[in-house]
Amino acid sequence: MVKTGFPKKWLEPKAAPELKGEPRGDVGGGSSKSAWMSNKIFDIIKLILGICLLPFVYSSTISFLAQVSNVGISLQNYFWSGAVTLLIVYLFVWEPAVIYEKGHKLLEIIFSFFQPLVKVAPYLLPIYTIIIFILYLFLSIFIQGQWFTEYAMFLFGFSTALHLVFAARSIRSKKGDILKSNYIFGFSFMYIINLGLISLFFSFLFREYSLVCYCNETYSAASSIFKAVFSQLFMVKP
């Protein structure tokens, strides 16, 4: 299997150059210690938030599967075939990191007007899935047929799996994440956003797929999990 590395510029941040005449000693040590403490506190907060997002990861997955089951079985098979195809290619044939990298750079260009979005958007937004959705809406005006929708569903599954796999890999590859707070929080948040976008797209394409039902079922299942956990932790049994 051919290994394709990620660009170092967005996987491994460059170390700041050492300034000439920079004071060393207690002053620098104190500031670095306070920065280290603030980073660790921030990591703990992200870890707690990531754990709180896990019920929504579960509930959104269950809700998505329930809504997709309402779509025609042929379209379901094409969607899952696209996702499985990406996994087979990734594991046994070739790691299409260059494809993900092109999409990453495209989003950086699109959101170059606002720097915080440049850092976040490539991980949250499945750019290829969005492009496929827009192209499908446009081409469906001129092209009609079941086969066209089936191929679009295959590409939806392939592009969604591509984004989830490589975004998760890039988040996991970041150094200094000892508590895995970046990975737990980042991937959970990204996963929920991606399923929400796919649900939005499918609600436009298929009458059988209801975005409202997806949101209601996601919230209901997650709230049930929180209630069960809190009742076990804080309820005083007689």
N, C-alpha and C positions, 0 to 999 in steps of 0.2 A: 504494500500500500504506500502510495506516494505521500509524503508528509509535506504539507504546505504551511509554512509558518505565518503567523499574524505579523503585520507591520509593527515594528517596535515603537513607533511614534504614538500608537494608541493602546498598546498593551503594557509597555514599561515606560513610565514617565522619566524624563531625563532629570538627572540630579542637578541641582543648582550649582553653578561654578563657584568656587571659593574665591572670595574677594580679598584683594591684597590689603593688608593692614587691618583685617577684621579682628576685633578684640576677642580674645579667648580668656576663659577663666570662669569666674563665678557668674558674671552677667550673662554670658552666652549659655552657660550650663543651666542657669535658672530659667531662661526663656525657652530653651529646648525641653526642659523638664515639664514646664507648664503646657507647652504645645503637645507633648506626649500624653499628658494627663487628659487634656481636652479631646484629643483624638480617641483615646480609649473610652472616655465617657460617651462620645458620639457613636463609637462602635457598639457599645452596650445598648444605647437607645435604638440603633438600627436593628440590632439583634432582637430586641423586644418587639419592635414594630414588625419585623419579619415573621416572628412566631405568631403574632396576631393576624397576619395575612394568610397563614396556612389554612385556616378554615374556609377562607374565600377561595383559595386555590382548589380545595376539594369541592366546594359547593358549585363553583363556576364550571368545573369539569363535568360534574354530574348533570347540571342544567344544560350544558352544551350538548352532551351526548343524548339527553332526552329530546332536545329540540331537533337535532340532526336526524334522529330516528323517524321524525315525521316527514322528512324529505324522501323522495323516491329511492328505492333500494339500489337502483343502478347508479344514481348520482352519489349516494353514500359510498358505494364501492370504489368509484373513481376518486373520490376525495381521499379515502384511506389508502388507496393504491399509490397516490402521489406521495403521501407522507412516508409510506413504507419504502417506496423507491428511493427517496432521499436517504433514508437510514441505511439501506443496502449499499448504495453508492458510497456513502460516507464511511461505512465500516469495512467494506471489502474491495472497493475499486479505486476511489479517488476522493480526497477531501476537497470539496469545491470552495475552499476559503477565498479564492480570488473573486468568486461571484459575490460572496457576502461583502468582501472588501469594496467592490465597486459600488454596491448599494450604500455602504457606509459612507463612502466619499460623496455620493450623490446627495445624501441627506445633509452632510456637512455643508455642501454648497447651497442647498435650499434654505437652510436655517442659519446661514452665515451672518445675517443681520442681527442675530441675538445670540451671544456667546454661550449662555447657559443651555440653550436648546441644542447647540452644536454638540455638547457633551452628552446630552440625555437622549435626544431624538433617535439617533441611530440604534440605540438599544431597545427603545419602546416601540418604534413604528416599523412594521414589516413592509419596507418600501416596495418590494416586488409584488407582494399580495395587493397592495394599494394600486399599483400600476396595472396589474392584471384585471382588477375590478373595474377601473376606469375604462380600459380598453374593451372589456366585455360589454359594458353599457353602451359604448359607442358602436362597436361592431355588430351588436345584436340588432341594431336598426336595419342593417343591410343583410345580415346572415341569420337565417332561421333554421332550426333543427335541433333535435335531441343530441346529436353528435357534438355540436358546438358547445352546448352546456356541459356535456360530459368531459370534454377536453379542458374546459375552463375549471371544472371541479378538480380535475387531476392537477392542474397547475396551482390551484388554491392550496391543495394539500401539500404539494412539493415545496412551494415557496414559504408556507407557514412553518413547516418542519425545518427548512433551511434556516430561517431566522431564529427559531427557538434554540436549535442546536448550537449555532455559532455564537449567538449572543450569550447563551449560558456559558459556553467555553471561554469567551473573552472575559466575562465577569469573574469566572473561577480562576483565571490565569493571573489576576492582579495580585501583586505582592503585598505583604503586610496584613493580610486578612486572616489573622490567627483564629479569631472567633467565628469566621465564616459569616459575619454579619452582612457584609456587602453582597455575598452570594445569596444568602437566604432572603434578605430583603429585596435585593435587586431583581433576582430571577422571579420571585413570587409576584412582585409588582408588575414586571414585564409580562409575565404569563397571563395575569388577569387582564391587563390592557389588551393584549393580543386576542384573547378569546372574546373580549367585548367588541373589538373591531370586526372580527370574523362574524360574530353574531349580527352586528349592524349590517354588514354586507349581505349576509344570507337573508336577512329580513327584507331587503330590497329585492332580492332575486327570487325568493320563494314565498308564496302565500302561506305555506305550511309552517314556516319558521317564524316564531313570534319573539321579537326582541323584548317586549314587555313581560312575557312569560319567563323568558330567560333571566331577566333582572329580578323578577319577583321570586323565582325559585332559588336563585343564587343567594339572595338576601335571607330568605326563609330558612334555607339549610344552614347557612353560616350562623344566623342568630340562634338556631337550635343547638348548635355545637357550643357556642359561647355560654348559653344558659345552662347546658349540662355540665360544662367545666366549672362554672362559677358555683353551681349548686353543690358540686362535690367538694369544692375547696372551702367555701365559706358558710354553708348551711350547718347549723349546730344540730346534731342528731340527739334526740332524747335518750 
